[in-house]
Amino acid sequence: MREQPRGDALLACARQVLKDTVLPALSGDARHAVLMTMNAMSIAERQLRLGDGPEVAELAELRALLDDGQAGLADGARTLAGLIRAGKADPGREFRAPVLAHLRAAGLRRLAESNPKALPKTAP
C-alpha cells in the first residue's frame, strides 16, 4: 500500500501552494513560467487519477476498428492515419462513422486530461 497522500493529492497541494503563495509575488516571465508549471501539474494530477484507463480504452477501440487484436497504440494510430489518408473514411464510405466515433471519443478523453474546462457540455 502506498503512503498517503497519493501522488495526485501531493501535486494538488503543491499547485495550491504555488497559486496562493508564490504566484501573487511574481510578474512577467516568472509569473508565466509558474502558471505553465501549475498547468503541467494539473495535467499530471489528472493522469495519475485516471491511470491507464484512457489509453486502454483507446487501444481497445483501435483494435476493434482495425480488426487487429495485436495492434499497439502507436502502430494502430499510424495504420488508422494511413487509412484516412487513403480515403477509406471519406464521406459516403462505410468506415467513416466508426472512425469519427473513435476520433471523437479519443479526443474527448485527451481533453479530459489536458483541459477539462474545454469539454463540451454534452460530453459523457
C-alpha positions in Angstrom: 0.0 0.0 0.0 1.3 3.5 -0.9 1.8 6.2 1.7 -0.8 8.8 2.0 -1.3 11.3 0.5 -1.1 9.8 -3.0 0.8 11.4 -5.9 -2.3 13.2 -7.3 -3.1 14.8 -3.9 0.6 15.8 -3.5 0.5 17.5 -6.8 -2.7 19.3 -6.0 -1.3 20.5 -2.7 2.0 21.7 -4.3 -0.1 23.5 -7.0 -2.2 25.2 -4.4 1.0 26.5 -2.6 2.3 27.9 -5.9 -1.1 29.6 -6.5 -1.6 31.0 -3.1 2.0 31.8 -2.0 4.3 32.1 -5.0 2.2 33.4 -7.9 0.9 36.6 -6.2 4.6 37.7 -5.7 5.5 37.3 -9.4 5.0 39.2 -12.6 6.1 38.9 -16.2 8.0 35.9 -17.4 8.4 34.4 -13.9 4.6 34.5 -13.4 4.1 33.0 -16.8 6.6 30.2 -16.0 4.8 29.4 -12.7 1.4 29.4 -14.5 2.7 26.9 -17.1 4.2 24.8 -14.3 0.9 24.7 -12.5 -0.9 23.7 -15.6 1.5 20.8 -16.2 1.0 19.8 -12.6 -2.8 19.8 -13.1 -2.4 17.5 -16.2 -0.1 15.2 -14.3 -2.6 15.1 -11.4 -5.5 14.1 -13.7 -3.3 11.5 -15.4 -2.4 9.9 -12.1 -6.1 9.9 -11.0 -7.3 8.4 -14.3 -4.5 5.8 -14.5 -4.1 3.8 -17.7 -7.9 3.8 -18.4 -7.9 6.3 -21.3 -5.0 4.5 -23.1 -6.6 1.1 -22.5 -9.9 2.3 -23.9 -8.3 3.9 -27.0 -6.3 0.8 -27.7 -9.4 -1.4 -27.4 -11.3 0.9 -29.8 -8.4 1.0 -32.3 -8.1 -2.8 -32.3 -11.8 -3.2 -32.9 -11.8 -0.5 -35.6 -8.8 -2.1 -37.4 -9.9 -5.7 -36.7 -6.4 -6.3 -35.4 -6.2 -7.7 -31.9 -2.4 -7.4 -31.9 -2.1 -3.7 -32.8 -0.2 -1.4 -30.4 -1.4 2.1 -29.7 1.2 3.9 -31.8 1.2 1.4 -34.7 -2.6 1.3 -34.7 -2.8 5.1 -34.8 -0.4 5.2 -37.7 -2.4 2.5 -39.5 -5.6 4.4 -39.0 -4.0 7.6 -40.2 -2.9 5.8 -43.4 -6.4 4.5 -44.0 -7.8 8.0 -43.5 -5.2 9.5 -45.9 -6.1 6.7 -48.4 -9.7 7.9 -48.4 -11.2 4.9 -46.5 -13.1 7.3 -44.2 -14.2 9.8 -46.8 -17.9 10.8 -46.8 -20.2 8.1 -48.1 -17.7 5.3 -47.0 -18.9 2.7 -44.5 -15.7 3.1 -42.4 -16.4 6.9 -41.9 -18.9 6.7 -38.9 -16.8 4.3 -36.8 -13.7 6.3 -37.4 -15.4 9.6 -36.5 -16.8 8.0 -33.3 -13.3 6.7 -32.4 -11.6 10.0 -33.0 -14.3 11.9 -31.1 -14.0 9.6 -28.1 -10.2 9.7 -28.1 -10.2 13.5 -28.4 -12.7 13.8 -25.5 -10.5 11.6 -23.3 -7.4 13.6 -24.1 -9.3 16.8 -23.5 -10.5 15.5 -20.1 -6.8 15.2 -19.1 -5.3 18.3 -20.7 -8.1 20.9 -20.4 -11.4 19.5 -18.9 -12.9 23.0 -18.7 -13.0 23.0 -22.5 -15.1 19.8 -22.7 -18.5 20.3 -24.4 -21.4 20.4 -22.0 -22.8 17.3 -23.7 -19.7 15.2 -23.3 -20.1 11.9 -21.5 
